[in-house]
Structure formats: structure tokens, C-alpha cells
Amino acid sequence: MILVIGDIIVDEFIWGDVTRISPEAPVPVVNVQKIDRRLGGSANVIRNLHALETKSAMFGVVGDDEPGKWVHHRLVELNANDTGVFTKKSERPTAIKTRVIAQHQQIVRYDHEWVTPIHPDTQQKIFEQVCHKLPQASAVILSDYAKGVLTPELLKKLIPKLEGKIVGVDPKPSNTEHYHGATFITPNLLEASQMANMNNTNEDKHVENIAKHLREALNLEYILVTRSERGMTLYDGQQCHHIPTAARDVFDVTGAGDTVIAAFTACLAKGNSPLEAAKTANQAAGVVVGKVGTATATWQEIERH
């Protein structure tokens, strides 16, 4: 089982067509054809683990509202343990990101989200639930969307408790110093540059310097930097491996980072080497960016790709 801790978001998609411009303002009029929801944010990691036939458990918060109830229901449908998902009352409704898409093109996105840190009592409840599930876990993913669940106080207490487990972090630069002691992190190039306080330059040698700096500064075993059209760079402490992109067509990069950390962690938990895991994660990312919306990749799709 892989434990996922972080910020739960509901991704809402409004799909339709545009045939005219509004007479009221110079904006497109979308004729809505359907509306659907998908687990997003940290919960999208759960979707990706499910697609990879990997058991999981989710830890985070939702609101005492209909979207929050939907999150619990959807997690159960994915056979993910949801006992670590706590319901907060009206002061913190469930976070929702709504995207309007016409002809496979995202027109606008609007967010309802709350980024204040969760209450210390809630932090303690999450910590206790993680400790309860830890003996059953092969790995832990800290999926940090900087929405208030992975507070500095919780990270300081949690990461030392996870010693002996594979601990992966999908990071945010604001929490850099608090990831010290994790097994690995999977930042994109911009995040890695900000975390290392270095220029955002997508050249191999520069990315190597960033990776080496962060590995040493945070006492990591390895670091996997995603580099958009340049693929990925894995630094395993001995060598930097530059892995060319596996994407054939890029339609939507939404949630690709969740796919990367899910696939990388699942492979490590199965006993794959870091390089094997990185290559598989790269293929998985190539699959999902070829789809529209928050997507996942199965083992079969990865193999075909």
C-alpha cells in the first residue's frame, strides 16, 4: 500500500462548443454539452495509483458539503482507504478547480480554494492516522499543492516518523527546507530552480547542478526533475541520467506531475531501480499529456507507448 498525504481538490470540467461571440462582451459563448468531475490535486495521485493497480490510502481534508461527500464516494470506488480524509465544517469548503473546455481547448479556469493552514488538531489527527496505517505501507507520497495541509509543523513531525519507508515528495518551493530527509523529490524545472535559488535554464549541465545542490541540501537519495519538452533528469547520487521526453502529442499537461510521482513511487515499491522507475514514469507522463483533462496511465498504455 502507498499512502498519499496532501491537498485534495475536485477537478470539474465543463465541456462544450463555441460557435459565436457574446453580444454583451467580446468573449466566446460556450454551448455546454456535459459536465464531469475527477479527483484532483493530491487525490489525482490516488487515481494514478489505482490505474497502476496499486493499493492506496488518502490523507487530507474536505469540506462538509456535497463535493466533499463525492470525494469520499469516489475514493471508495477506487478501493482507496479514506479514513484519513477529515471533513471540516463551513470554514473550509472542498477546493474546486473548474475548467471550461471547448473544441479540446481550455478557455478559462476558475478556482474555489482555501490556502490557510489546517488547524493543529486536524494536523494531529492526520499524523495519527498515518502512523496507524504506516505498518501496512511500502511507500509514502507527500503531494504538496501548498493549500494548507502539509504545514511546516506537520512535515517536521511526519518525515522523521517515516524513516525506513520510501518517501517521495511532489514539492512546492515555499516548503523546501521542510522536505529534509525524504527519499526523493520530483519538482518541475521551475520549482527546482526556485528551491535551489538558481536560474531557470533548461540546459543539461545547469539542471545537473540544480539536482546535485538539492540532493545534498535536503539529504535526499535521489531527485527527479521534469523538464517539459526536454524530458527528465534523474540524479541518483552517482550519475545524472537525462531521459528524453516520451510525449508524442501534447494536448494537456494537467496533472502530469501526479502521474510522474505515482508511477515513479509504484515502480520503486516493486523493487525497480531508480533509473528503471524514472523511465517508466517518463513513459506514463507521455501517455497522460496526450489526453485532455486530468488523466491517468495504465501499465498496458505505458507498455504500448
QUIWO-V702774 format. One record per residue. N is the residue number from 1. RES is the residue in three letters. BURIAL is b if it has 24 or more other C-alpha atoms within 12 Angstrom, else e. Layout:
n = (N & N)
res = (RES & RES)
burial = (BURIAL & BURIAL)
This chain:
n = (1 & 2 & 3 & 4 & 5 & 6 & 7 & 8 & 9 & 10 & 11 & 12 & 13 & 14 & 15 & 16 & 17 & 18 & 19 & 20 & 21 & 22 & 23 & 24 & 25 & 26 & 27 & 28 & 29 & 30 & 31 & 32 & 33 & 34 & 35 & 36 & 37 & 38 & 39 & 40 & 41 & 42 & 43 & 44 & 45 & 46 & 47 & 48 & 49 & 50 & 51 & 52 & 53 & 54 & 55 & 56 & 57 & 58 & 59 & 60 & 61 & 62 & 63 & 64 & 65 & 66 & 67 & 68 & 69 & 70 & 71 & 72 & 73 & 74 & 75 & 76 & 77 & 78 & 79 & 80 & 81 & 82 & 83 & 84 & 85 & 86 & 87 & 88 & 89 & 90 & 91 & 92 & 93 & 94 & 95 & 96 & 97 & 98 & 99 & 100 & 101 & 102 & 103 & 104 & 105 & 106 & 107 & 108 & 109 & 110 & 111 & 112 & 113 & 114 & 115 & 116 & 117 & 118 & 119 & 120 & 121 & 122 & 123 & 124 & 125 & 126 & 127 & 128 & 129 & 130 & 131 & 132 & 133 & 134 & 135 & 136 & 137 & 138 & 139 & 140 & 141 & 142 & 143 & 144 & 145 & 146 & 147 & 148 & 149 & 150 & 151 & 152 & 153 & 154 & 155 & 156 & 157 & 158 & 159 & 160 & 161 & 162 & 163 & 164 & 165 & 166 & 167 & 168 & 169 & 170 & 171 & 172 & 173 & 174 & 175 & 176 & 177 & 178 & 179 & 180 & 181 & 182 & 183 & 184 & 185 & 186 & 187 & 188 & 189 & 190 & 191 & 192 & 193 & 194 & 195 & 196 & 197 & 198 & 199 & 200 & 201 & 202 & 203 & 204 & 205 & 206 & 207 & 208 & 209 & 210 & 211 & 212 & 213 & 214 & 215 & 216 & 217 & 218 & 219 & 220 & 221 & 222 & 223 & 224 & 225 & 226 & 227 & 228 & 229 & 230 & 231 & 232 & 233 & 234 & 235 & 236 & 237 & 238 & 239 & 240 & 241 & 242 & 243 & 244 & 245 & 246 & 247 & 248 & 249 & 250 & 251 & 252 & 253 & 254 & 255 & 256 & 257 & 258 & 259 & 260 & 261 & 262 & 263 & 264 & 265 & 266 & 267 & 268 & 269 & 270 & 271 & 272 & 273 & 274 & 275 & 276 & 277 & 278 & 279 & 280 & 281 & 282 & 283 & 284 & 285 & 286 & 287 & 288 & 289 & 290 & 291 & 292 & 293 & 294 & 295 & 296 & 297 & 298 & 299 & 300 & 301 & 302 & 303 & 304 & 305)
res = (MET & ILE & LEU & VAL & ILE & GLY & ASP & ILE & ILE & VAL & ASP & GLU & PHE & ILE & TRP & GLY & ASP & VAL & THR & ARG & ILE & SER & PRO & GLU & ALA & PRO & VAL & PRO & VAL & VAL & ASN & VAL & GLN & LYS & ILE & ASP & ARG & ARG & LEU & GLY & GLY & SER & ALA & ASN & VAL & ILE & ARG & ASN & LEU & HIS & ALA & LEU & GLU & THR & LYS & SER & ALA & MET & PHE & GLY & VAL & VAL & GLY & ASP & ASP & GLU & PRO & GLY & LYS & TRP & VAL & HIS & HIS & ARG & LEU & VAL & GLU & LEU & ASN & ALA & ASN & ASP & THR & GLY & VAL & PHE & THR & LYS & LYS & SER & GLU & ARG & PRO & THR & ALA & ILE & LYS & THR & ARG & VAL & ILE & ALA & GLN & HIS & GLN & GLN & ILE & VAL & ARG & TYR & ASP & HIS & GLU & TRP & VAL & THR & PRO & ILE & HIS & PRO & ASP & THR & GLN & GLN & LYS & ILE & PHE & GLU & GLN & VAL & CYS & HIS & LYS & LEU & PRO & GLN & ALA & SER & ALA & VAL & ILE & LEU & SER & ASP & TYR & ALA & LYS & GLY & VAL & LEU & THR & PRO & GLU & LEU & LEU & LYS & LYS & LEU & ILE & PRO & LYS & LEU & GLU & GLY & LYS & ILE & VAL & GLY & VAL & ASP & PRO & LYS & PRO & SER & ASN & THR & GLU & HIS & TYR & HIS & GLY & ALA & THR & PHE & ILE & THR & PRO & ASN & LEU & LEU & GLU & ALA & SER & GLN & MET & ALA & ASN & MET & ASN & ASN & THR & ASN & GLU & ASP & LYS & HIS & VAL & GLU & ASN & ILE & ALA & LYS & HIS & LEU & ARG & GLU & ALA & LEU & ASN & LEU & GLU & TYR & ILE & LEU & VAL & THR & ARG & SER & GLU & ARG & GLY & MET & THR & LEU & TYR & ASP & GLY & GLN & GLN & CYS & HIS & HIS & ILE & PRO & THR & ALA & ALA & ARG & ASP & VAL & PHE & ASP & VAL & THR & GLY & ALA & GLY & ASP & THR & VAL & ILE & ALA & ALA & PHE & THR & ALA & CYS & LEU & ALA & LYS & GLY & ASN & SER & PRO & LEU & GLU & ALA & ALA & LYS & THR & ALA & ASN & GLN & ALA & ALA & GLY & VAL & VAL & VAL & GLY & LYS & VAL & GLY & THR & ALA & THR & ALA & THR & TRP & GLN & GLU & ILE & GLU & ARG & HIS)
burial = (b & b & b & b & b & b & b & b & b & b & b & b & b & b & b & b & e & e & e & e & e & e & e & e & e & e & e & e & e & b & e & e & e & e & e & e & b & b & b & b & b & b & b & b & b & b & b & b & b & b & b & b & b & b & b & b & b & b & b & b & b & b & b & e & e & e & b & b & e & b & b & b & e & b & b & e & e & b & e & b & b & b & b & b & b & b & b & e & e & e & e & b & b & b & b & b & b & b & b & b & b & b & e & e & e & b & e & e & e & e & e & e & b & b & b & e & b & b & e & e & e & b & b & b & b & b & b & e & b & b & b & e & b & b & e & e & b & b & b & b & b & b & b & b & b & b & b & b & b & b & b & b & b & b & b & e & b & b & b & e & e & b & e & e & b & b & b & b & b & b & b & b & b & e & b & b & b & b & b & b & b & b & b & b & b & b & b & b & b & b & b & b & b & e & b & b & e & e & e & e & e & b & e & b & e & e & b & b & b & b & b & b & b & b & b & b & e & b & e & b & b & b & b & b & b & b & b & b & b & e & b & b & b & b & b & b & b & e & e & b & b & b & b & b & b & b & b & e & e & e & b & b & b & b & b & b & b & b & b & b & b & b & b & b & b & b & b & b & b & e & e & e & e & b & b & e & b & b & b & b & b & b & b & b & b & b & b & b & b & b & b & b & b & b & b & b & b & b & b & e & e & b & e & e & b)
